[in-house]
Amino acid sequence: MLPAYGAMVGRGLEVLLISFREPPDTVRRAVQERGYVAPVLLDQGGEVTAKGYGVWGPPTAYVVDRQGRLIARGVGAHDWSGPAARRLFEDLLESRR
């Protein structure tokens, strides 16, 4: 989870975790074990995620602006805890006002 999430959520950042084709019990266990604090949406059948955003396999990260437009996509695992990720979100928060 993005360590700066708590600080940035008050400035307009929102992080939603989307479970893609996973049983709800599996998702609940993973959320608890990993300590996720962002809301988790369940897309057990994959219809919303696949059709709306083109996800066919996790992990995929999407950056959506305040108007709901997709502005960036990253496929594969990414380190969201480092300074580069923090700069990305800081820049997006500043540029999208």
Backbone as XML, in Angstrom:
<?xml version="1.0"?>
<chain id="A" units="angstrom">
  <residue number="1" name="MET">
    <atom name="N" x="0.853" y="-1.185" z="0.000"/>
    <atom name="CA" x="0.000" y="0.000" z="0.000"/>
    <atom name="C" x="0.882" y="1.226" z="0.000"/>
  </residue>
  <residue number="2" name="LEU">
    <atom name="N" x="0.434" y="2.222" z="-0.632"/>
    <atom name="CA" x="1.127" y="3.493" z="-0.696"/>
    <atom name="C" x="1.211" y="4.098" z="0.701"/>
  </residue>
  <residue number="3" name="PRO">
    <atom name="N" x="2.427" y="4.235" z="1.278"/>
    <atom name="CA" x="2.543" y="4.773" z="2.637"/>
    <atom name="C" x="1.961" y="6.169" z="2.781"/>
  </residue>
  <residue number="4" name="ALA">
    <atom name="N" x="1.996" y="6.952" z="1.744"/>
    <atom name="CA" x="1.505" y="8.325" z="1.813"/>
    <atom name="C" x="-0.011" y="8.397" z="1.628"/>
  </residue>
  <residue number="5" name="TYR">
    <atom name="N" x="-0.662" y="7.277" z="1.475"/>
    <atom name="CA" x="-2.107" y="7.256" z="1.238"/>
    <atom name="C" x="-2.854" y="8.075" z="2.280"/>
  </residue>
  <residue number="6" name="GLY">
    <atom name="N" x="-2.567" y="7.851" z="3.558"/>
    <atom name="CA" x="-3.255" y="8.575" z="4.624"/>
    <atom name="C" x="-3.094" y="10.075" z="4.523"/>
  </residue>
  <residue number="7" name="ALA">
    <atom name="N" x="-1.903" y="10.534" z="4.135"/>
    <atom name="CA" x="-1.642" y="11.965" z="4.023"/>
    <atom name="C" x="-2.249" y="12.554" z="2.763"/>
  </residue>
  <residue number="8" name="MET">
    <atom name="N" x="-2.287" y="11.779" z="1.698"/>
    <atom name="CA" x="-2.744" y="12.313" z="0.410"/>
    <atom name="C" x="-4.242" y="12.187" z="0.187"/>
  </residue>
  <residue number="9" name="VAL">
    <atom name="N" x="-4.903" y="11.287" z="0.897"/>
    <atom name="CA" x="-6.327" y="11.101" z="0.680"/>
    <atom name="C" x="-7.100" y="12.383" z="0.996"/>
  </residue>
  <residue number="10" name="GLY">
    <atom name="N" x="-6.647" y="13.143" z="1.975"/>
    <atom name="CA" x="-7.294" y="14.400" z="2.301"/>
    <atom name="C" x="-7.081" y="15.488" z="1.261"/>
  </residue>
  <residue number="11" name="ARG">
    <atom name="N" x="-6.126" y="15.263" z="0.363"/>
    <atom name="CA" x="-5.831" y="16.237" z="-0.692"/>
    <atom name="C" x="-6.461" y="15.833" z="-2.027"/>
  </residue>
  <residue number="12" name="GLY">
    <atom name="N" x="-7.212" y="14.756" z="-2.043"/>
    <atom name="CA" x="-7.899" y="14.364" z="-3.266"/>
    <atom name="C" x="-7.477" y="13.036" z="-3.851"/>
  </residue>
  <residue number="13" name="LEU">
    <atom name="N" x="-6.459" y="12.395" z="-3.283"/>
    <atom name="CA" x="-6.046" y="11.093" z="-3.790"/>
    <atom name="C" x="-6.999" y="10.037" z="-3.268"/>
  </residue>
  <residue number="14" name="GLU">
    <atom name="N" x="-7.421" y="9.162" z="-4.120"/>
    <atom name="CA" x="-8.200" y="8.013" z="-3.694"/>
    <atom name="C" x="-7.584" y="6.775" z="-4.300"/>
  </residue>
  <residue number="15" name="VAL">
    <atom name="N" x="-7.461" y="5.750" z="-3.515"/>
    <atom name="CA" x="-6.926" y="4.473" z="-3.964"/>
    <atom name="C" x="-8.018" y="3.439" z="-3.757"/>
  </residue>
  <residue number="16" name="LEU">
    <atom name="N" x="-8.338" y="2.717" z="-4.799"/>
    <atom name="CA" x="-9.290" y="1.625" z="-4.724"/>
    <atom name="C" x="-8.580" y="0.361" z="-5.172"/>
  </residue>
  <residue number="17" name="LEU">
    <atom name="N" x="-8.687" y="-0.666" z="-4.388"/>
    <atom name="CA" x="-8.124" y="-1.959" z="-4.751"/>
    <atom name="C" x="-9.251" y="-2.782" z="-5.350"/>
  </residue>
  <residue number="18" name="ILE">
    <atom name="N" x="-9.012" y="-3.371" z="-6.491"/>
    <atom name="CA" x="-10.049" y="-4.150" z="-7.154"/>
    <atom name="C" x="-9.591" y="-5.594" z="-7.246"/>
  </residue>
  <residue number="19" name="SER">
    <atom name="N" x="-10.377" y="-6.459" z="-6.655"/>
    <atom name="CA" x="-10.109" y="-7.881" z="-6.747"/>
    <atom name="C" x="-10.709" y="-8.369" z="-8.060"/>
  </residue>
  <residue number="20" name="PHE">
    <atom name="N" x="-9.919" y="-9.065" z="-8.823"/>
    <atom name="CA" x="-10.293" y="-9.496" z="-10.161"/>
    <atom name="C" x="-10.383" y="-11.014" z="-10.193"/>
  </residue>
  <residue number="21" name="ARG">
    <atom name="N" x="-11.609" y="-11.511" z="-10.286"/>
    <atom name="CA" x="-11.854" y="-12.951" z="-10.410"/>
    <atom name="C" x="-11.331" y="-13.769" z="-9.233"/>
  </residue>
  <residue number="22" name="GLU">
    <atom name="N" x="-11.490" y="-13.235" z="-8.036"/>
    <atom name="CA" x="-11.083" y="-13.948" z="-6.822"/>
    <atom name="C" x="-12.296" y="-14.124" z="-5.922"/>
  </residue>
  <residue number="23" name="PRO">
    <atom name="N" x="-12.386" y="-15.256" z="-5.229"/>
    <atom name="CA" x="-13.497" y="-15.452" z="-4.283"/>
    <atom name="C" x="-13.407" y="-14.448" z="-3.128"/>
  </residue>
  <residue number="24" name="PRO">
    <atom name="N" x="-14.540" y="-13.952" z="-2.659"/>
    <atom name="CA" x="-14.545" y="-12.959" z="-1.581"/>
    <atom name="C" x="-13.773" y="-13.386" z="-0.334"/>
  </residue>
  <residue number="25" name="ASP">
    <atom name="N" x="-13.868" y="-14.644" z="0.070"/>
    <atom name="CA" x="-13.138" y="-15.103" z="1.267"/>
    <atom name="C" x="-11.629" y="-14.993" z="1.081"/>
  </residue>
  <residue number="26" name="THR">
    <atom name="N" x="-11.149" y="-15.302" z="-0.104"/>
    <atom name="CA" x="-9.720" y="-15.183" z="-0.405"/>
    <atom name="C" x="-9.284" y="-13.733" z="-0.327"/>
  </residue>
  <residue number="27" name="VAL">
    <atom name="N" x="-10.108" y="-12.844" z="-0.849"/>
    <atom name="CA" x="-9.803" y="-11.409" z="-0.832"/>
    <atom name="C" x="-9.777" y="-10.893" z="0.605"/>
  </residue>
  <residue number="28" name="ARG">
    <atom name="N" x="-10.763" y="-11.266" z="1.400"/>
    <atom name="CA" x="-10.810" y="-10.815" z="2.799"/>
    <atom name="C" x="-9.553" y="-11.243" z="3.561"/>
  </residue>
  <residue number="29" name="ARG">
    <atom name="N" x="-9.136" y="-12.482" z="3.366"/>
    <atom name="CA" x="-7.921" y="-12.965" z="4.040"/>
    <atom name="C" x="-6.696" y="-12.175" z="3.599"/>
  </residue>
  <residue number="30" name="ALA">
    <atom name="N" x="-6.565" y="-11.952" z="2.303"/>
    <atom name="CA" x="-5.400" y="-11.214" z="1.785"/>
    <atom name="C" x="-5.380" y="-9.785" z="2.311"/>
  </residue>
  <residue number="31" name="VAL">
    <atom name="N" x="-6.520" y="-9.133" z="2.348"/>
    <atom name="CA" x="-6.604" y="-7.758" z="2.852"/>
    <atom name="C" x="-6.179" y="-7.719" z="4.318"/>
  </residue>
  <residue number="32" name="GLN">
    <atom name="N" x="-6.672" y="-8.660" z="5.093"/>
    <atom name="CA" x="-6.341" y="-8.695" z="6.516"/>
    <atom name="C" x="-4.856" y="-9.004" z="6.719"/>
  </residue>
  <residue number="33" name="GLU">
    <atom name="N" x="-4.341" y="-9.994" z="6.020"/>
    <atom name="CA" x="-2.936" y="-10.392" z="6.183"/>
    <atom name="C" x="-1.971" y="-9.290" z="5.747"/>
  </residue>
  <residue number="34" name="ARG">
    <atom name="N" x="-2.328" y="-8.564" z="4.706"/>
    <atom name="CA" x="-1.435" y="-7.542" z="4.153"/>
    <atom name="C" x="-1.664" y="-6.162" z="4.742"/>
  </residue>
  <residue number="35" name="GLY">
    <atom name="N" x="-2.726" y="-5.998" z="5.508"/>
    <atom name="CA" x="-2.979" y="-4.732" z="6.175"/>
    <atom name="C" x="-3.427" y="-3.608" z="5.256"/>
  </residue>
  <residue number="36" name="TYR">
    <atom name="N" x="-4.107" y="-3.945" z="4.179"/>
    <atom name="CA" x="-4.597" y="-2.902" z="3.266"/>
    <atom name="C" x="-5.619" y="-2.023" z="3.977"/>
  </residue>
  <residue number="37" name="VAL">
    <atom name="N" x="-5.551" y="-0.728" z="3.727"/>
    <atom name="CA" x="-6.496" y="0.197" z="4.348"/>
    <atom name="C" x="-7.413" y="0.857" z="3.331"/>
  </residue>
  <residue number="38" name="ALA">
    <atom name="N" x="-7.075" y="0.803" z="2.071"/>
    <atom name="CA" x="-7.923" y="1.386" z="1.024"/>
    <atom name="C" x="-9.127" y="0.480" z="0.789"/>
  </residue>
  <residue number="39" name="PRO">
    <atom name="N" x="-10.216" y="1.050" z="0.295"/>
    <atom name="CA" x="-11.394" y="0.233" z="-0.014"/>
    <atom name="C" x="-11.068" y="-0.823" z="-1.071"/>
  </residue>
  <residue number="40" name="VAL">
    <atom name="N" x="-11.664" y="-2.000" z="-0.908"/>
    <atom name="CA" x="-11.469" y="-3.098" z="-1.847"/>
    <atom name="C" x="-12.791" y="-3.381" z="-2.541"/>
  </residue>
  <residue number="41" name="LEU">
    <atom name="N" x="-12.780" y="-3.314" z="-3.857"/>
    <atom name="CA" x="-13.962" y="-3.622" z="-4.654"/>
    <atom name="C" x="-13.825" y="-5.030" z="-5.204"/>
  </residue>
  <residue number="42" name="LEU">
    <atom name="N" x="-14.918" y="-5.779" z="-5.194"/>
    <atom name="CA" x="-14.894" y="-7.141" z="-5.697"/>
    <atom name="C" x="-15.491" y="-7.200" z="-7.098"/>
  </residue>
  <residue number="43" name="ASP">
    <atom name="N" x="-14.738" y="-7.712" z="-8.032"/>
    <atom name="CA" x="-15.223" y="-7.961" z="-9.390"/>
    <atom name="C" x="-14.994" y="-9.446" z="-9.651"/>
  </residue>
  <residue number="44" name="GLN">
    <atom name="N" x="-15.785" y="-10.256" z="-8.959"/>
    <atom name="CA" x="-15.566" y="-11.692" z="-8.958"/>
    <atom name="C" x="-15.669" y="-12.303" z="-10.350"/>
  </residue>
  <residue number="45" name="GLY">
    <atom name="N" x="-16.583" y="-11.810" z="-11.167"/>
    <atom name="CA" x="-16.730" y="-12.347" z="-12.518"/>
    <atom name="C" x="-15.778" y="-11.718" z="-13.510"/>
  </residue>
  <residue number="46" name="GLY">
    <atom name="N" x="-15.215" y="-10.561" z="-13.180"/>
    <atom name="CA" x="-14.273" y="-9.882" z="-14.057"/>
    <atom name="C" x="-14.914" y="-9.004" z="-15.113"/>
  </residue>
  <residue number="47" name="GLU">
    <atom name="N" x="-16.246" y="-8.909" z="-15.109"/>
    <atom name="CA" x="-16.925" y="-8.161" z="-16.162"/>
    <atom name="C" x="-16.598" y="-6.670" z="-16.167"/>
  </residue>
  <residue number="48" name="VAL">
    <atom name="N" x="-16.662" y="-6.051" z="-15.000"/>
    <atom name="CA" x="-16.435" y="-4.609" z="-14.920"/>
    <atom name="C" x="-14.985" y="-4.273" z="-15.237"/>
  </residue>
  <residue number="49" name="THR">
    <atom name="N" x="-14.084" y="-4.976" z="-14.610"/>
    <atom name="CA" x="-12.663" y="-4.685" z="-14.769"/>
    <atom name="C" x="-12.195" y="-4.961" z="-16.191"/>
  </residue>
  <residue number="50" name="ALA">
    <atom name="N" x="-12.585" y="-6.084" z="-16.742"/>
    <atom name="CA" x="-12.145" y="-6.454" z="-18.093"/>
    <atom name="C" x="-12.732" y="-5.539" z="-19.150"/>
  </residue>
  <residue number="51" name="LYS">
    <atom name="N" x="-14.015" y="-5.315" z="-19.083"/>
    <atom name="CA" x="-14.674" y="-4.506" z="-20.118"/>
    <atom name="C" x="-14.399" y="-3.014" z="-19.948"/>
  </residue>
  <residue number="52" name="GLY">
    <atom name="N" x="-14.395" y="-2.537" z="-18.712"/>
    <atom name="CA" x="-14.230" y="-1.104" z="-18.475"/>
    <atom name="C" x="-12.805" y="-0.607" z="-18.616"/>
  </residue>
  <residue number="53" name="TYR">
    <atom name="N" x="-11.850" y="-1.441" z="-18.198"/>
    <atom name="CA" x="-10.467" y="-0.976" z="-18.176"/>
    <atom name="C" x="-9.499" y="-1.883" z="-18.916"/>
  </residue>
  <residue number="54" name="GLY">
    <atom name="N" x="-9.967" y="-2.969" z="-19.473"/>
    <atom name="CA" x="-9.095" y="-3.836" z="-20.250"/>
    <atom name="C" x="-8.154" y="-4.695" z="-19.429"/>
  </residue>
  <residue number="55" name="VAL">
    <atom name="N" x="-8.541" y="-5.026" z="-18.198"/>
    <atom name="CA" x="-7.706" y="-5.880" z="-17.357"/>
    <atom name="C" x="-7.993" y="-7.333" z="-17.705"/>
  </residue>
  <residue number="56" name="TRP">
    <atom name="N" x="-6.953" y="-8.072" z="-17.970"/>
    <atom name="CA" x="-7.115" y="-9.506" z="-18.237"/>
    <atom name="C" x="-6.291" y="-10.323" z="-17.268"/>
  </residue>
  <residue number="57" name="GLY">
    <atom name="N" x="-5.484" y="-9.693" z="-16.456"/>
    <atom name="CA" x="-4.718" y="-10.393" z="-15.439"/>
    <atom name="C" x="-4.083" y="-9.402" z="-14.496"/>
  </residue>
  <residue number="58" name="PRO">
    <atom name="N" x="-4.060" y="-9.741" z="-13.229"/>
    <atom name="CA" x="-3.440" y="-8.844" z="-12.263"/>
    <atom name="C" x="-1.934" y="-9.032" z="-12.230"/>
  </residue>
  <residue number="59" name="PRO">
    <atom name="N" x="-1.172" y="-8.156" z="-11.663"/>
    <atom name="CA" x="-1.637" y="-6.848" z="-11.188"/>
    <atom name="C" x="-1.585" y="-5.804" z="-12.302"/>
  </residue>
  <residue number="60" name="THR">
    <atom name="N" x="-2.569" y="-4.962" z="-12.319"/>
    <atom name="CA" x="-2.609" y="-3.829" z="-13.238"/>
    <atom name="C" x="-2.996" y="-2.606" z="-12.422"/>
  </residue>
  <residue number="61" name="ALA">
    <atom name="N" x="-2.276" y="-1.519" z="-12.590"/>
    <atom name="CA" x="-2.572" y="-0.273" z="-11.871"/>
    <atom name="C" x="-3.093" y="0.753" z="-12.871"/>
  </residue>
  <residue number="62" name="TYR">
    <atom name="N" x="-4.123" y="1.467" z="-12.470"/>
    <atom name="CA" x="-4.708" y="2.516" z="-13.288"/>
    <atom name="C" x="-4.701" y="3.818" z="-12.510"/>
  </residue>
  <residue number="63" name="VAL">
    <atom name="N" x="-4.436" y="4.898" z="-13.201"/>
    <atom name="CA" x="-4.556" y="6.224" z="-12.608"/>
    <atom name="C" x="-5.701" y="6.901" z="-13.345"/>
  </residue>
  <residue number="64" name="VAL">
    <atom name="N" x="-6.721" y="7.260" z="-12.579"/>
    <atom name="CA" x="-7.927" y="7.858" z="-13.135"/>
    <atom name="C" x="-8.057" y="9.248" z="-12.538"/>
  </residue>
  <residue number="65" name="ASP">
    <atom name="N" x="-8.337" y="10.243" z="-13.385"/>
    <atom name="CA" x="-8.437" y="11.607" z="-12.861"/>
    <atom name="C" x="-9.788" y="11.835" z="-12.198"/>
  </residue>
  <residue number="66" name="ARG">
    <atom name="N" x="-9.987" y="13.047" z="-11.699"/>
    <atom name="CA" x="-11.201" y="13.370" z="-10.951"/>
    <atom name="C" x="-12.461" y="13.291" z="-11.801"/>
  </residue>
  <residue number="67" name="GLN">
    <atom name="N" x="-12.309" y="13.364" z="-13.102"/>
    <atom name="CA" x="-13.451" y="13.255" z="-13.995"/>
    <atom name="C" x="-13.690" y="11.800" z="-14.432"/>
  </residue>
  <residue number="68" name="GLY">
    <atom name="N" x="-12.910" y="10.874" z="-13.894"/>
    <atom name="CA" x="-13.078" y="9.469" z="-14.223"/>
    <atom name="C" x="-12.363" y="9.025" z="-15.486"/>
  </residue>
  <residue number="69" name="ARG">
    <atom name="N" x="-11.493" y="9.894" z="-16.041"/>
    <atom name="CA" x="-10.752" y="9.549" z="-17.258"/>
    <atom name="C" x="-9.478" y="8.800" z="-16.910"/>
  </residue>
  <residue number="70" name="LEU">
    <atom name="N" x="-9.207" y="7.754" z="-17.647"/>
    <atom name="CA" x="-7.985" y="6.989" z="-17.481"/>
    <atom name="C" x="-6.821" y="7.810" z="-18.018"/>
  </residue>
  <residue number="71" name="ILE">
    <atom name="N" x="-5.826" y="8.098" z="-17.173"/>
    <atom name="CA" x="-4.698" y="8.906" z="-17.632"/>
    <atom name="C" x="-3.381" y="8.146" z="-17.631"/>
  </residue>
  <residue number="72" name="ALA">
    <atom name="N" x="-3.355" y="6.973" z="-16.983"/>
    <atom name="CA" x="-2.135" y="6.155" z="-16.993"/>
    <atom name="C" x="-2.490" y="4.729" z="-16.616"/>
  </residue>
  <residue number="73" name="ARG">
    <atom name="N" x="-1.684" y="3.800" z="-17.137"/>
    <atom name="CA" x="-1.881" y="2.391" z="-16.805"/>
    <atom name="C" x="-0.520" y="1.726" z="-16.695"/>
  </residue>
  <residue number="74" name="GLY">
    <atom name="N" x="-0.369" y="0.869" z="-15.707"/>
    <atom name="CA" x="0.873" y="0.116" z="-15.543"/>
    <atom name="C" x="0.557" y="-1.352" z="-15.324"/>
  </residue>
  <residue number="75" name="VAL">
    <atom name="N" x="1.130" y="-2.209" z="-16.138"/>
    <atom name="CA" x="0.888" y="-3.640" z="-16.021"/>
    <atom name="C" x="2.075" y="-4.283" z="-15.314"/>
  </residue>
  <residue number="76" name="GLY">
    <atom name="N" x="1.795" y="-5.170" z="-14.386"/>
    <atom name="CA" x="2.843" y="-5.840" z="-13.631"/>
    <atom name="C" x="3.015" y="-5.211" z="-12.266"/>
  </residue>
  <residue number="77" name="ALA">
    <atom name="N" x="3.850" y="-5.850" z="-11.480"/>
    <atom name="CA" x="4.085" y="-5.367" z="-10.117"/>
    <atom name="C" x="4.886" y="-4.069" z="-10.135"/>
  </residue>
  <residue number="78" name="HIS">
    <atom name="N" x="4.523" y="-3.144" z="-9.254"/>
    <atom name="CA" x="5.211" y="-1.865" z="-9.110"/>
    <atom name="C" x="5.424" y="-1.586" z="-7.630"/>
  </residue>
  <residue number="79" name="ASP">
    <atom name="N" x="6.483" y="-0.882" z="-7.323"/>
    <atom name="CA" x="6.733" y="-0.471" z="-5.941"/>
    <atom name="C" x="6.071" y="0.884" z="-5.726"/>
  </residue>
  <residue number="80" name="TRP">
    <atom name="N" x="4.947" y="0.887" z="-5.024"/>
    <atom name="CA" x="4.222" y="2.121" z="-4.763"/>
    <atom name="C" x="4.658" y="2.771" z="-3.461"/>
  </residue>
  <residue number="81" name="SER">
    <atom name="N" x="5.718" y="2.264" z="-2.850"/>
    <atom name="CA" x="6.143" y="2.799" z="-1.561"/>
    <atom name="C" x="7.352" y="3.720" z="-1.647"/>
  </residue>
  <residue number="82" name="GLY">
    <atom name="N" x="7.972" y="3.837" z="-2.796"/>
    <atom name="CA" x="9.201" y="4.608" z="-2.927"/>
    <atom name="C" x="8.984" y="6.067" z="-3.287"/>
  </residue>
  <residue number="83" name="PRO">
    <atom name="N" x="10.074" y="6.812" z="-3.336"/>
    <atom name="CA" x="9.988" y="8.239" z="-3.632"/>
    <atom name="C" x="9.463" y="8.536" z="-5.031"/>
  </residue>
  <residue number="84" name="ALA">
    <atom name="N" x="9.724" y="7.680" z="-5.996"/>
    <atom name="CA" x="9.235" y="7.931" z="-7.360"/>
    <atom name="C" x="7.708" y="7.880" z="-7.394"/>
  </residue>
  <residue number="85" name="ALA">
    <atom name="N" x="7.122" y="6.916" z="-6.704"/>
    <atom name="CA" x="5.664" y="6.818" z="-6.654"/>
    <atom name="C" x="5.068" y="8.029" z="-5.941"/>
  </residue>
  <residue number="86" name="ARG">
    <atom name="N" x="5.704" y="8.424" z="-4.845"/>
    <atom name="CA" x="5.199" y="9.591" z="-4.111"/>
    <atom name="C" x="5.233" y="10.848" z="-4.997"/>
  </residue>
  <residue number="87" name="ARG">
    <atom name="N" x="6.340" y="11.020" z="-5.747"/>
    <atom name="CA" x="6.441" y="12.172" z="-6.665"/>
    <atom name="C" x="5.352" y="12.123" z="-7.727"/>
  </residue>
  <residue number="88" name="LEU">
    <atom name="N" x="5.097" y="10.932" z="-8.267"/>
    <atom name="CA" x="4.051" y="10.781" z="-9.280"/>
    <atom name="C" x="2.721" y="11.278" z="-8.740"/>
  </residue>
  <residue number="89" name="PHE">
    <atom name="N" x="2.346" y="10.817" z="-7.556"/>
    <atom name="CA" x="1.060" y="11.217" z="-6.997"/>
    <atom name="C" x="1.032" y="12.674" z="-6.582"/>
  </residue>
  <residue number="90" name="GLU">
    <atom name="N" x="2.148" y="13.186" z="-6.079"/>
    <atom name="CA" x="2.216" y="14.616" z="-5.746"/>
    <atom name="C" x="2.007" y="15.458" z="-7.019"/>
  </residue>
  <residue number="91" name="ASP">
    <atom name="N" x="2.697" y="15.073" z="-8.089"/>
    <atom name="CA" x="2.576" y="15.803" z="-9.361"/>
    <atom name="C" x="1.132" y="15.740" z="-9.893"/>
  </residue>
  <residue number="92" name="LEU">
    <atom name="N" x="0.521" y="14.571" z="-9.808"/>
    <atom name="CA" x="-0.851" y="14.437" z="-10.284"/>
    <atom name="C" x="-1.819" y="15.262" z="-9.455"/>
  </residue>
  <residue number="93" name="LEU">
    <atom name="N" x="-1.621" y="15.287" z="-8.155"/>
    <atom name="CA" x="-2.492" y="16.095" z="-7.306"/>
    <atom name="C" x="-2.356" y="17.582" z="-7.628"/>
  </residue>
  <residue number="94" name="GLU">
    <atom name="N" x="-1.157" y="18.014" z="-7.905"/>
    <atom name="CA" x="-0.927" y="19.425" z="-8.235"/>
    <atom name="C" x="-1.466" y="19.781" z="-9.614"/>
  </residue>
  <residue number="95" name="SER">
    <atom name="N" x="-1.277" y="18.911" z="-10.586"/>
    <atom name="CA" x="-1.643" y="19.226" z="-11.969"/>
    <atom name="C" x="-3.122" y="19.066" z="-12.259"/>
  </residue>
  <residue number="96" name="ARG">
    <atom name="N" x="-3.852" y="18.379" z="-11.441"/>
    <atom name="CA" x="-5.253" y="18.078" z="-11.718"/>
    <atom name="C" x="-6.223" y="18.919" z="-10.906"/>
  </residue>
  <residue number="97" name="ARG">
    <atom name="N" x="-5.775" y="20.028" z="-10.368"/>
    <atom name="CA" x="-6.679" y="20.887" z="-9.574"/>
    <atom name="C" x="-7.635" y="21.631" z="-10.440"/>
  </residue>
</chain>
